[in-house]
């Protein structure tokens, strides 16, 4: 009798976990989209630029023709793996530290991430903090790679990504230790 009860509980627990795993509807997903849209709405439309515009800004800053902060808000491992040479890094989870580092509310600031989701949150917060000249580079490192621009890291130096993958290929998964 005791074994049957335990077995029944295990089966019920398994079924509950399976139903949560396979349930496609996340009740928080719609709210998350609303929150993301609310931060994106804080960004003036003329302060959203694509890869070509950002590349020109990048060239001008690197040549000393323009003063601006260029901030990659991806995680530390992402930034260490590769980043745009000469740019700054502040993890999006630490965006509250930006006012301590950039004290001028009129400073020209460009922000990006892998695509644009974390960057939208960060730029929205910066506008809420009182910054007035913040730009969202909407293409992120994916757009930069697709445009054929180079990256750097401390191990390989300068390189170009010829194929940007969101997830590892099947071949890469096959040799991973599990």
TORPA-4810 file (N, C-alpha, C, O; in nm, 3 decimals):
<nodes>
NODE_1_0.082_-0.119_0.000_0.000_0.000_0.000_0.086_0.125_0.000_0.061_0.220_-0.074_X
NODE_2_0.188_0.124_0.085_0.277_0.239_0.096_0.350_0.264_-0.037_0.367_0.378_-0.079_X
NODE_3_0.393_0.154_-0.102_0.463_0.165_-0.230_0.371_0.224_-0.337_0.415_0.303_-0.420_X
NODE_4_0.243_0.185_-0.334_0.148_0.236_-0.433_0.125_0.387_-0.414_0.114_0.460_-0.512_X
NODE_5_0.118_0.432_-0.292_0.099_0.575_-0.264_0.221_0.653_-0.311_0.207_0.757_-0.375_X
NODE_6_0.339_0.603_-0.280_0.461_0.671_-0.321_0.472_0.673_-0.473_0.507_0.776_-0.531_X
NODE_7_0.442_0.561_-0.536_0.446_0.554_-0.681_0.344_0.650_-0.742_0.373_0.718_-0.840_X
NODE_8_0.225_0.657_-0.684_0.122_0.749_-0.733_0.167_0.894_-0.720_0.147_0.974_-0.811_X
NODE_9_0.229_0.927_-0.607_0.279_1.064_-0.586_0.389_1.099_-0.686_0.393_1.211_-0.738_X
NODE_10_0.476_1.004_-0.712_0.584_1.026_-0.808_0.524_1.049_-0.947_0.568_1.139_-1.019_X
NODE_11_0.426_0.969_-0.985_0.363_0.984_-1.117_0.292_1.120_-1.127_0.304_1.189_-1.228_X
NODE_12_0.219_1.157_-1.023_0.149_1.286_-1.023_0.251_1.401_-1.033_0.230_1.496_-1.109_X
NODE_13_0.358_1.392_-0.957_0.461_1.494_-0.960_0.522_1.503_-1.100_0.542_1.612_-1.154_X
NODE_14_0.553_1.387_-1.157_0.609_1.384_-1.292_0.514_1.448_-1.393_0.556_1.527_-1.477_X
NODE_15_0.386_1.414_-1.385_0.288_1.469_-1.478_0.273_1.620_-1.461_0.258_1.693_-1.559_X
NODE_16_0.278_1.667_-1.338_0.271_1.812_-1.313_0.391_1.883_-1.374_0.377_1.987_-1.439_X
NODE_17_0.508_1.827_-1.353_0.629_1.888_-1.408_0.627_1.885_-1.560_0.665_1.982_-1.625_X
NODE_18_0.582_1.774_-1.617_0.574_1.763_-1.762_0.475_1.862_-1.819_0.500_1.922_-1.923_X
NODE_19_0.362_1.880_-1.753_0.262_1.974_-1.804_0.315_2.117_-1.799_0.286_2.196_-1.888_X
NODE_20_0.392_2.150_-1.696_0.451_2.285_-1.688_0.558_2.303_-1.794_0.572_2.411_-1.852_X
NODE_21_0.633_2.197_-1.820_0.740_2.204_-1.919_0.684_2.222_-2.059_0.736_2.301_-2.137_X
NODE_22_0.579_2.149_-2.090_0.526_2.151_-2.225_0.414_2.252_-2.246_0.365_2.268_-2.358_X
NODE_23_0.372_2.318_-2.141_0.269_2.420_-2.157_0.330_2.538_-2.230_0.424_2.600_-2.181_X
NODE_24_0.279_2.568_-2.347_0.334_2.675_-2.430_0.301_2.813_-2.379_0.369_2.909_-2.416_X
NODE_25_0.200_2.827_-2.298_0.157_2.959_-2.254_0.221_2.994_-2.121_0.193_2.933_-2.017_X
NODE_26_0.307_3.092_-2.126_0.367_3.146_-2.004_0.287_3.270_-1.969_0.289_3.366_-2.046_X
NODE_27_0.217_3.271_-1.856_0.132_3.385_-1.824_0.211_3.515_-1.807_0.153_3.623_-1.815_X
NODE_28_0.340_3.507_-1.784_0.420_3.627_-1.766_0.475_3.682_-1.898_0.520_3.796_-1.903_X
NODE_29_0.471_3.602_-2.003_0.529_3.643_-2.131_0.461_3.768_-2.187_0.529_3.859_-2.235_X
NODE_30_0.330_3.774_-2.180_0.258_3.891_-2.231_0.294_4.016_-2.151_0.312_4.124_-2.207_X
NODE_31_0.304_4.001_-2.021_0.340_4.116_-1.936_0.483_4.160_-1.963_0.512_4.280_-1.965_X
NODE_32_0.573_4.063_-1.984_0.712_4.097_-2.016_0.719_4.178_-2.145_0.796_4.273_-2.155_X
NODE_33_0.638_4.139_-2.244_0.635_4.214_-2.371_0.585_4.356_-2.349_0.635_4.450_-2.411_X
NODE_34_0.487_4.373_-2.261_0.435_4.507_-2.230_0.542_4.593_-2.163_0.558_4.711_-2.195_X
NODE_35_0.614_4.533_-2.070_0.720_4.607_-1.999_0.828_4.646_-2.099_0.875_4.760_-2.098_X
NODE_36_0.869_4.553_-2.185_0.971_4.584_-2.285_0.923_4.697_-2.376_1.000_4.788_-2.409_X
NODE_37_0.797_4.691_-2.417_0.742_4.797_-2.503_0.738_4.931_-2.431_0.759_5.035_-2.493_X
NODE_38_0.712_4.929_-2.300_0.709_5.055_-2.225_0.847_5.120_-2.220_0.858_5.242_-2.226_X
NODE_39_0.952_5.039_-2.208_1.088_5.095_-2.210_1.125_5.142_-2.350_1.188_5.247_-2.365_X
NODE_40_1.086_5.066_-2.452_1.114_5.106_-2.590_1.043_5.237_-2.623_1.095_5.318_-2.699_X
NODE_41_0.924_5.259_-2.565_0.848_5.382_-2.591_0.917_5.505_-2.533_0.889_5.617_-2.576_X
NODE_42_1.006_5.487_-2.437_1.080_5.599_-2.378_1.191_5.650_-2.470_1.245_5.758_-2.448_X
NODE_43_1.224_5.573_-2.571_1.334_5.607_-2.662_1.277_5.684_-2.781_1.195_5.631_-2.856_X
NODE_44_1.319_5.810_-2.800_1.270_5.886_-2.916_1.306_5.813_-3.046_1.415_5.758_-3.058_X
NODE_45_1.215_5.814_-3.141_1.235_5.742_-3.268_1.362_5.787_-3.339_1.428_5.706_-3.404_X
NODE_46_1.397_5.914_-3.328_1.517_5.962_-3.396_1.646_5.926_-3.322_1.755_5.961_-3.367_X
NODE_47_1.633_5.855_-3.211_1.751_5.811_-3.134_1.773_5.660_-3.149_1.847_5.600_-3.071_X
NODE_48_1.710_5.600_-3.250_1.729_5.458_-3.281_1.801_5.452_-3.415_1.752_5.502_-3.516_X
NODE_49_1.920_5.389_-3.415_1.998_5.383_-3.538_2.033_5.239_-3.574_2.032_5.150_-3.489_X
NODE_50_2.063_5.220_-3.701_2.102_5.089_-3.751_2.253_5.077_-3.762_2.327_5.165_-3.718_X
NODE_51_2.297_4.968_-3.821_2.439_4.935_-3.826_2.520_5.037_-3.906_2.630_5.073_-3.864_X
NODE_52_2.469_5.084_-4.017_2.546_5.179_-4.099_2.568_5.311_-4.026_2.678_5.365_-4.028_X
NODE_53_2.463_5.362_-3.961_2.477_5.486_-3.885_2.572_5.466_-3.767_2.656_5.552_-3.739_X
NODE_54_2.558_5.353_-3.697_2.645_5.328_-3.583_2.790_5.312_-3.628_2.881_5.359_-3.560_X
NODE_55_2.812_5.247_-3.741_2.948_5.230_-3.791_3.013_5.367_-3.815_3.131_5.385_-3.786_X
NODE_56_2.937_5.462_-3.868_2.991_5.596_-3.892_3.025_5.665_-3.759_3.131_5.727_-3.747_X
NODE_57_2.936_5.653_-3.661_2.964_5.708_-3.528_3.091_5.643_-3.472_3.179_5.712_-3.420_X
NODE_58_3.098_5.512_-3.482_3.215_5.438_-3.433_3.343_5.490_-3.498_3.442_5.516_-3.429_X
NODE_59_3.341_5.504_-3.629_3.459_5.553_-3.702_3.498_5.693_-3.652_3.616_5.721_-3.631_X
NODE_60_3.399_5.781_-3.634_3.427_5.918_-3.589_3.484_5.920_-3.447_3.576_5.997_-3.419_X
NODE_61_3.430_5.838_-3.358_3.480_5.832_-3.221_3.622_5.776_-3.219_3.710_5.831_-3.151_X
NODE_62_3.646_5.669_-3.293_3.779_5.609_-3.296_3.882_5.702_-3.357_3.999_5.698_-3.319_X
NODE_63_3.840_5.787_-3.452_3.932_5.883_-3.516_3.949_6.010_-3.433_4.030_6.096_-3.468_X
NODE_64_3.874_6.022_-3.322_3.883_6.141_-3.238_3.805_6.261_-3.290_3.823_6.372_-3.241_X
NODE_65_3.719_6.240_-3.389_3.638_6.349_-3.445_3.514_6.376_-3.362_3.450_6.480_-3.378_X
NODE_66_3.479_6.284_-3.274_3.355_6.292_-3.197_3.380_6.231_-3.060_3.455_6.135_-3.046_X
NODE_67_3.315_6.288_-2.959_3.325_6.232_-2.824_3.190_6.168_-2.790_3.086_6.234_-2.792_X
NODE_68_3.194_6.041_-2.760_3.072_5.969_-2.723_3.110_5.845_-2.645_3.221_5.792_-2.659_X
NODE_69_3.019_5.799_-2.563_3.034_5.673_-2.492_2.966_5.566_-2.576_2.853_5.584_-2.620_X
NODE_70_3.034_5.457_-2.599_2.978_5.345_-2.674_2.979_5.225_-2.580_3.084_5.173_-2.544_X
NODE_71_2.857_5.182_-2.539_2.846_5.084_-2.431_2.775_4.957_-2.476_2.660_4.960_-2.521_X
NODE_72_2.846_4.848_-2.464_2.795_4.713_-2.490_2.738_4.664_-2.356_2.811_4.660_-2.257_X
NODE_73_2.610_4.626_-2.352_2.547_4.586_-2.226_2.524_4.435_-2.215_2.441_4.390_-2.136_X
NODE_74_2.598_4.357_-2.294_2.586_4.211_-2.283_2.653_4.165_-2.154_2.713_4.246_-2.083_X
NODE_75_2.643_4.036_-2.125_2.704_3.981_-2.003_2.856_3.982_-2.016_2.910_4.002_-2.125_X
NODE_76_2.923_3.960_-1.905_3.070_3.953_-1.905_3.122_3.843_-1.997_3.213_3.869_-2.076_X
NODE_77_3.067_3.720_-1.991_3.117_3.615_-2.081_3.096_3.650_-2.228_3.182_3.622_-2.312_X
NODE_78_2.982_3.711_-2.260_2.958_3.749_-2.399_3.060_3.852_-2.445_3.117_3.840_-2.554_X
NODE_79_3.083_3.953_-2.362_3.178_4.059_-2.397_3.320_4.002_-2.409_3.393_4.036_-2.502_X
NODE_80_3.358_3.916_-2.316_3.492_3.858_-2.321_3.512_3.771_-2.445_3.622_3.765_-2.500_X
NODE_81_3.407_3.703_-2.488_3.418_3.617_-2.607_3.451_3.700_-2.730_3.536_3.661_-2.810_X
NODE_82_3.384_3.813_-2.748_3.411_3.904_-2.859_3.335_4.034_-2.836_3.225_4.034_-2.779_X
NODE_83_3.393_4.142_-2.881_3.328_4.272_-2.872_3.385_4.366_-2.978_3.484_4.335_-3.043_X
NODE_84_3.320_4.479_-2.993_3.365_4.579_-3.089_3.483_4.652_-3.026_3.472_4.707_-2.916_X
NODE_85_3.594_4.653_-3.096_3.718_4.710_-3.042_3.700_4.855_-3.000_3.639_4.936_-3.070_X
NODE_86_3.754_4.887_-2.883_3.755_5.025_-2.833_3.628_5.068_-2.762_3.616_5.184_-2.723_X
NODE_87_3.533_4.977_-2.746_3.406_5.014_-2.682_3.407_4.976_-2.535_3.488_4.896_-2.490_X
NODE_88_3.314_5.036_-2.462_3.302_5.011_-2.319_3.204_4.898_-2.291_3.126_4.858_-2.378_X
NODE_89_3.209_4.848_-2.169_3.120_4.740_-2.129_3.062_4.768_-1.992_3.134_4.793_-1.896_X
NODE_90_2.930_4.765_-1.985_2.860_4.767_-1.857_2.746_4.667_-1.870_2.655_4.687_-1.951_X
NODE_91_2.750_4.561_-1.793_2.645_4.459_-1.797_2.510_4.527_-1.774_2.497_4.612_-1.686_X
NODE_92_2.409_4.489_-1.853_2.277_4.552_-1.840_2.220_4.540_-1.699_2.141_4.625_-1.657_X
NODE_93_2.257_4.437_-1.627_2.212_4.421_-1.489_2.275_4.520_-1.394_2.231_4.533_-1.280_X
NODE_94_2.376_4.589_-1.440_2.444_4.689_-1.358_2.424_4.831_-1.412_2.505_4.920_-1.387_X
NODE_95_2.315_4.851_-1.487_2.293_4.982_-1.549_2.280_5.094_-1.446_2.303_5.211_-1.478_X
NODE_96_2.244_5.058_-1.323_2.233_5.159_-1.217_2.367_5.225_-1.188_2.372_5.332_-1.126_X
NODE_97_2.478_5.164_-1.233_2.610_5.222_-1.208_2.648_5.329_-1.310_2.745_5.401_-1.289_X
NODE_98_2.573_5.340_-1.418_2.609_5.436_-1.523_2.609_5.580_-1.471_2.703_5.653_-1.503_X
NODE_99_2.509_5.626_-1.394_2.515_5.764_-1.346_2.637_5.795_-1.258_2.677_5.911_-1.248_X
NODE_100_2.696_5.695_-1.197_2.818_5.716_-1.119_2.938_5.735_-1.209_3.036_5.800_-1.171_X
NODE_101_2.931_5.679_-1.331_3.044_5.684_-1.423_3.029_5.795_-1.527_3.128_5.857_-1.567_X
NODE_102_2.907_5.822_-1.571_2.881_5.926_-1.669_2.789_6.028_-1.602_2.668_6.007_-1.593_X
NODE_103_2.847_6.137_-1.555_2.773_6.233_-1.473_2.706_6.344_-1.554_2.622_6.417_-1.501_X
NODE_104_2.741_6.357_-1.680_2.683_6.461_-1.765_2.552_6.411_-1.828_2.555_6.317_-1.907_X
NODE_105_2.437_6.472_-1.793_2.310_6.425_-1.851_2.299_6.450_-2.001_2.211_6.393_-2.067_X
NODE_106_2.387_6.534_-2.056_2.386_6.562_-2.200_2.490_6.482_-2.277_2.507_6.501_-2.397_X
NODE_107_2.560_6.393_-2.209_2.662_6.311_-2.275_2.599_6.230_-2.387_2.485_6.183_-2.375_X
NODE_108_2.674_6.214_-2.495_2.627_6.133_-2.607_2.663_5.988_-2.576_2.780_5.954_-2.559_X
NODE_109_2.560_5.902_-2.570_2.578_5.763_-2.529_2.511_5.672_-2.632_2.396_5.694_-2.670_X
NODE_110_2.583_5.570_-2.676_2.530_5.470_-2.769_2.531_5.336_-2.697_2.631_5.298_-2.636_X
NODE_111_2.419_5.263_-2.704_2.403_5.139_-2.629_2.356_5.028_-2.723_2.273_5.051_-2.810_X
NODE_112_2.411_4.907_-2.703_2.367_4.790_-2.779_2.392_4.664_-2.698_2.459_4.666_-2.595_X
NODE_113_2.337_4.555_-2.747_2.359_4.423_-2.686_2.374_4.322_-2.800_2.431_4.356_-2.904_X
NODE_114_2.324_4.202_-2.783_2.333_4.103_-2.891_2.239_4.141_-3.004_2.280_4.146_-3.121_X
NODE_115_2.115_4.167_-2.971_2.018_4.211_-3.072_1.965_4.349_-3.035_2.006_4.448_-3.096_X
NODE_116_1.876_4.359_-2.937_1.834_4.492_-2.889_1.751_4.489_-2.762_1.722_4.595_-2.706_X
NODE_117_1.712_4.374_-2.714_1.621_4.367_-2.599_1.681_4.429_-2.472_1.619_4.517_-2.412_X
NODE_118_1.798_4.384_-2.431_1.861_4.439_-2.310_1.898_4.586_-2.331_1.891_4.666_-2.238_X
NODE_119_1.937_4.619_-2.452_1.973_4.758_-2.482_1.852_4.850_-2.468_1.864_4.962_-2.418_X
NODE_120_1.734_4.804_-2.510_1.613_4.885_-2.495_1.584_4.913_-2.349_1.550_5.026_-2.313_X
NODE_121_1.597_4.812_-2.265_1.577_4.833_-2.121_1.676_4.936_-2.069_1.639_5.028_-1.996_X
NODE_122_1.802_4.920_-2.105_1.906_5.009_-2.056_1.883_5.152_-2.104_1.890_5.246_-2.024_X
NODE_123_1.857_5.170_-2.232_1.835_5.304_-2.286_1.711_5.366_-2.222_1.711_5.484_-2.187_X
NODE_124_1.604_5.288_-2.206_1.484_5.338_-2.139_1.514_5.387_-1.998_1.470_5.494_-1.958_X
NODE_125_1.590_5.307_-1.923_1.629_5.349_-1.788_1.712_5.476_-1.792_1.693_5.565_-1.709_X
NODE_126_1.805_5.485_-1.886_1.889_5.605_-1.893_1.805_5.730_-1.919_1.833_5.836_-1.863_X
NODE_127_1.702_5.719_-2.002_1.611_5.832_-2.021_1.535_5.861_-1.892_1.513_5.977_-1.858_X
NODE_128_1.494_5.757_-1.821_1.426_5.777_-1.692_1.518_5.844_-1.591_1.473_5.925_-1.510_X
NODE_129_1.648_5.810_-1.595_1.744_5.870_-1.504_1.763_6.019_-1.533_1.802_6.095_-1.444_X
NODE_130_1.735_6.061_-1.657_1.751_6.203_-1.692_1.850_6.231_-1.802_1.875_6.347_-1.835_X
NODE_131_1.909_6.127_-1.861_1.998_6.150_-1.975_1.914_6.195_-2.094_1.799_6.154_-2.109_X
NODE_132_1.971_6.280_-2.177_1.896_6.340_-2.287_1.947_6.303_-2.425_1.881_6.332_-2.525_X
NODE_133_2.063_6.240_-2.434_2.124_6.215_-2.564_2.173_6.070_-2.574_2.290_6.043_-2.600_X
NODE_134_2.080_5.978_-2.553_2.112_5.835_-2.554_2.057_5.774_-2.682_1.942_5.799_-2.720_X
NODE_135_2.139_5.695_-2.747_2.103_5.632_-2.873_2.098_5.481_-2.857_2.183_5.422_-2.789_X
NODE_136_1.999_5.419_-2.918_1.989_5.274_-2.923_2.044_5.229_-3.057_1.988_5.260_-3.162_X
NODE_137_2.155_5.155_-3.054_2.202_5.090_-3.177_2.125_4.959_-3.184_2.153_4.865_-3.110_X
NODE_138_2.028_4.955_-3.274_1.929_4.849_-3.280_1.980_4.718_-3.338_1.918_4.614_-3.316_X
NODE_139_2.090_4.717_-3.410_2.137_4.594_-3.473_2.216_4.503_-3.382_2.220_4.381_-3.404_X
NODE_140_2.279_4.558_-3.282_2.359_4.480_-3.190_2.477_4.411_-3.257_2.508_4.439_-3.373_X
NODE_141_2.541_4.322_-3.185_2.657_4.254_-3.241_2.619_4.160_-3.356_2.701_4.130_-3.442_X
NODE_142_2.494_4.115_-3.358_2.449_4.032_-3.470_2.450_4.114_-3.598_2.500_4.069_-3.701_X
NODE_143_2.396_4.235_-3.592_2.396_4.324_-3.709_2.537_4.363_-3.750_2.568_4.371_-3.869_X
NODE_144_2.623_4.388_-3.650_2.763_4.423_-3.676_2.833_4.309_-3.750_2.906_4.333_-3.847_X
NODE_145_2.811_4.186_-3.705_2.872_4.070_-3.770_2.819_4.051_-3.911_2.896_4.027_-4.004_X
NODE_146_2.687_4.064_-3.928_2.626_4.046_-4.061_2.676_4.151_-4.160_2.684_4.125_-4.280_X
NODE_147_2.710_4.271_-4.109_2.761_4.378_-4.195_2.908_4.355_-4.230_2.964_4.427_-4.313_X
NODE_148_2.972_4.255_-4.169_3.110_4.222_-4.202_3.214_4.300_-4.124_3.331_4.302_-4.163_X
NODE_149_3.174_4.366_-4.015_3.269_4.442_-3.935_3.341_4.350_-3.837_3.291_4.243_-3.802_X
NODE_150_3.458_4.392_-3.794_3.541_4.304_-3.710_3.513_4.320_-3.561_3.456_4.420_-3.515_X
NODE_151_3.556_4.220_-3.488_3.549_4.214_-3.343_3.689_4.187_-3.290_3.782_4.161_-3.366_X
NODE_152_3.702_4.193_-3.158_3.828_4.156_-3.092_3.796_4.078_-2.966_3.685_4.081_-2.915_X
NODE_153_3.898_4.007_-2.918_3.900_3.956_-2.782_4.045_3.945_-2.741_4.135_3.958_-2.824_X
NODE_154_4.069_3.921_-2.614_4.207_3.924_-2.566_4.289_3.803_-2.608_4.411_3.803_-2.591_X
NODE_155_4.226_3.700_-2.661_4.298_3.580_-2.697_4.335_3.574_-2.845_4.446_3.533_-2.880_X
NODE_156_4.244_3.615_-2.931_4.269_3.601_-3.075_4.301_3.731_-3.145_4.349_3.730_-3.258_X
NODE_157_4.277_3.842_-3.080_4.295_3.970_-3.148_4.175_4.000_-3.236_4.062_3.966_-3.200_X
NODE_158_4.198_4.064_-3.348_4.091_4.109_-3.437_4.045_3.995_-3.529_4.128_3.920_-3.581_X
NODE_159_3.913_3.982_-3.548_3.860_3.879_-3.637_3.719_3.918_-3.681_3.657_4.007_-3.624_X
NODE_160_3.671_3.850_-3.784_3.535_3.869_-3.834_3.458_3.739_-3.815_3.513_3.630_-3.828_X
NODE_161_3.332_3.754_-3.785_3.243_3.639_-3.771_3.175_3.619_-3.905_3.107_3.709_-3.955_X
NODE_162_3.193_3.504_-3.964_3.133_3.479_-4.095_2.996_3.414_-4.085_2.917_3.421_-4.180_X
NODE_163_2.968_3.353_-3.972_2.837_3.294_-3.949_2.803_3.311_-3.802_2.871_3.257_-3.715_X
NODE_164_2.698_3.385_-3.775_2.657_3.408_-3.636_2.546_3.309_-3.603_2.442_3.308_-3.669_X
NODE_165_2.567_3.226_-3.502_2.468_3.126_-3.463_2.409_3.161_-3.328_2.480_3.198_-3.234_X
NODE_166_2.280_3.149_-3.319_2.213_3.172_-3.192_2.236_3.055_-3.097_2.251_3.073_-2.976_X
NODE_167_2.240_2.934_-3.153_2.259_2.813_-3.073_2.368_2.729_-3.138_2.392_2.741_-3.258_X
NODE_168_2.435_2.643_-3.062_2.538_2.556_-3.119_2.480_2.463_-3.225_2.363_2.423_-3.217_X
NODE_169_2.561_2.430_-3.322_2.517_2.336_-3.425_2.506_2.196_-3.367_2.555_2.170_-3.257_X
NODE_170_2.442_2.106_-3.441_2.429_1.966_-3.396_2.567_1.902_-3.381_2.588_1.824_-3.288_X
NODE_171_2.659_1.934_-3.470_2.794_1.877_-3.462_2.862_1.919_-3.332_2.930_1.838_-3.269_X
NODE_172_2.846_2.045_-3.292_2.908_2.092_-3.169_2.847_2.025_-3.048_2.917_1.995_-2.952_X
NODE_173_2.716_2.002_-3.050_2.649_1.938_-2.938_2.696_1.794_-2.921_2.698_1.743_-2.809_X
NODE_174_2.732_1.727_-3.030_2.762_1.586_-3.024_2.890_1.555_-2.944_2.901_1.445_-2.890_X
NODE_175_2.984_1.645_-2.934_3.106_1.615_-2.863_3.112_1.675_-2.723_3.215_1.665_-2.656_X
NODE_176_3.007_1.735_-2.680_3.005_1.795_-2.547_2.989_1.688_-2.439_2.913_1.592_-2.455_X
NODE_177_3.060_1.705_-2.331_3.050_1.614_-2.218_2.918_1.643_-2.146_2.885_1.760_-2.122_X
NODE_178_2.847_1.544_-2.113_2.716_1.564_-2.050_2.724_1.526_-1.906_2.624_1.536_-1.834_X
</nodes>
